[in-house]
Amino acid sequence: MDEVPGSVGTSAGFSLRLGQTIFSSASLLFMSLGVEFYSYTAFCYLVTIMGLVIPWSFTLALVDGYSVLVKCPIRQPGILVIIVVGDWVLSILTLAAACSTASVVDLLLHAERSYCPPKFCSRYQISAAMAFLTWFLSLASALFNLWLLPAL
């Protein structure tokens, strides 16, 4: 069977997972630097979702790294179904968190009266941008693994 680049157990899959871990950690870091994030539900939602994405992506990055080193990709259908469902759920939740955070930051910046200090708003914007990058990589992982699933 041919390997799908970006699927579980490949070096491209390892790169995608590592990128997800780095961008989601950066998003969480930039959001947490501002102590005012708990005032808005969308920001709390982003922190919660990034808190779920980090261990998921890091664990799968370890699995991918091990699979690449041992040269034994994971091809059990049950495990792949769990990974595909987890990727899709987290991808959708990450997109929702990134969109809600970006819209709240935009609303705070463009209100008649400024509700957000510029220092905090720029951090929130960077956090939303990192969340969008996390979503993009997560969607790519989900699509590549979904593509691999029918081949089993």
C-alpha positions as CSV (number, residue, x, y, z in Angstrom):
1,M,0.0,0.0,0.0
2,D,1.3,3.5,-0.8
3,E,1.9,5.9,2.0
4,V,-0.1,9.1,2.0
5,P,2.2,12.0,2.8
6,G,0.9,13.7,6.0
7,S,-0.9,10.6,7.4
8,V,-0.1,9.0,10.7
9,G,3.3,7.4,10.8
10,T,5.0,9.5,8.1
11,S,7.6,12.3,8.4
12,A,5.1,14.8,6.9
13,G,2.6,13.7,9.5
14,F,5.2,14.3,12.2
15,S,5.8,17.8,10.8
16,L,2.1,18.6,10.8
17,R,1.7,17.4,14.4
18,L,4.7,19.3,15.5
19,G,3.4,22.5,13.8
20,Q,0.0,22.0,15.5
21,T,1.7,21.7,18.9
22,I,3.9,24.7,18.3
23,F,1.1,27.0,17.0
24,S,-1.4,25.9,19.6
25,S,1.2,26.5,22.4
26,A,1.9,29.9,21.0
27,S,-1.8,30.7,20.8
28,L,-2.3,29.7,24.4
29,L,0.8,31.6,25.5
30,F,-0.2,34.8,23.8
31,M,-3.8,34.6,25.2
32,S,-2.5,33.8,28.7
33,L,-0.1,36.7,28.8
34,G,-3.0,39.0,29.0
35,V,-4.7,38.6,32.4
36,E,-7.9,40.0,31.0
37,F,-8.8,37.0,28.8
38,Y,-11.2,35.5,31.3
39,S,-13.5,38.4,30.9
40,Y,-14.7,37.2,27.5
41,T,-16.2,33.7,26.9
42,A,-14.7,33.5,23.4
43,F,-11.2,33.9,24.9
44,C,-11.9,31.3,27.6
45,Y,-13.1,29.0,24.8
46,L,-9.9,29.4,22.9
47,V,-7.8,28.6,26.0
48,T,-9.9,25.5,26.6
49,I,-9.6,24.2,23.0
50,M,-5.9,25.0,22.8
51,G,-5.5,23.1,26.1
52,L,-7.1,20.1,24.4
53,V,-5.1,20.4,21.1
54,I,-1.7,20.6,22.7
55,P,-1.7,17.1,24.3
56,W,-3.5,15.5,21.4
57,S,-1.0,16.9,18.8
58,F,2.0,16.3,21.0
59,T,1.0,12.6,21.7
60,L,0.4,12.0,18.0
61,A,3.7,13.7,17.1
62,L,5.5,11.3,19.5
63,V,3.7,8.3,17.8
64,D,4.6,9.6,14.3
65,G,8.2,10.2,15.4
66,Y,8.4,6.7,16.8
67,S,6.8,5.2,13.6
68,V,9.3,7.1,11.4
69,L,12.3,5.9,13.5
70,V,11.1,2.3,13.6
71,K,9.9,2.5,10.0
72,C,6.6,0.8,10.9
73,P,3.6,3.0,10.1
74,I,0.3,2.5,12.0
75,R,-2.2,0.8,9.8
76,Q,-4.8,-0.6,12.2
77,P,-8.3,0.5,11.1
78,G,-9.6,1.0,14.6
79,I,-6.7,3.3,15.6
80,L,-7.0,5.3,12.4
81,V,-10.8,5.8,12.9
82,I,-10.1,7.2,16.4
83,I,-7.4,9.5,15.1
84,V,-9.6,10.7,12.2
85,V,-12.6,11.4,14.4
86,G,-10.3,13.1,17.0
87,D,-8.7,15.2,14.3
88,W,-12.1,16.3,12.8
89,V,-13.6,17.2,16.1
90,L,-10.6,19.2,17.2
91,S,-10.3,20.8,13.8
92,I,-13.9,22.0,14.0
93,L,-13.5,23.2,17.6
94,T,-10.3,25.0,16.7
95,L,-11.9,26.8,13.8
96,A,-14.8,27.9,16.0
97,A,-12.5,29.1,18.7
98,A,-10.3,31.0,16.3
99,C,-13.2,32.6,14.6
100,S,-14.9,33.6,17.8
101,T,-11.7,35.1,19.2
102,A,-11.0,37.0,16.0
103,S,-14.5,38.4,15.9
104,V,-14.5,39.5,19.6
105,V,-11.1,41.2,19.2
106,D,-12.3,43.0,16.0
107,L,-15.4,44.1,17.9
108,L,-13.3,45.3,20.8
109,L,-11.0,47.3,18.5
110,H,-13.7,48.9,16.4
111,A,-16.1,49.9,19.1
112,E,-16.7,53.6,19.5
113,R,-15.1,53.5,22.9
114,S,-12.0,51.3,23.2
115,Y,-12.7,48.4,25.5
116,C,-9.3,46.8,25.0
117,P,-5.9,48.2,25.7
118,P,-3.8,48.1,22.5
119,K,-1.1,45.9,24.2
120,F,-3.7,43.2,25.1
121,C,-5.6,43.5,21.8
122,S,-2.5,42.9,19.8
123,R,-1.7,39.8,21.9
124,Y,-5.3,38.5,21.4
125,Q,-4.9,39.1,17.6
126,I,-1.7,37.1,17.5
127,S,-3.3,34.4,19.5
128,A,-6.2,34.2,17.1
129,A,-3.8,34.1,14.1
130,M,-1.9,31.2,15.8
131,A,-5.2,29.4,16.3
132,F,-6.0,29.8,12.6
133,L,-2.6,28.3,11.7
134,T,-3.3,25.4,14.2
135,W,-6.7,24.9,12.5
136,F,-5.1,24.8,9.0
137,L,-2.6,22.1,10.1
138,S,-5.2,20.2,11.9
139,L,-7.5,20.2,8.9
140,A,-4.6,19.0,6.7
141,S,-3.9,16.1,9.1
142,A,-7.6,15.2,9.2
143,L,-7.9,15.2,5.4
144,F,-4.7,13.1,4.9
145,N,-5.8,10.5,7.5
146,L,-9.3,10.4,6.1
147,W,-7.8,9.8,2.6
148,L,-5.8,6.9,4.1
149,L,-8.8,5.3,5.8
150,P,-10.6,3.8,2.8
151,A,-7.3,2.2,1.5
152,L,-7.3,-0.1,4.5
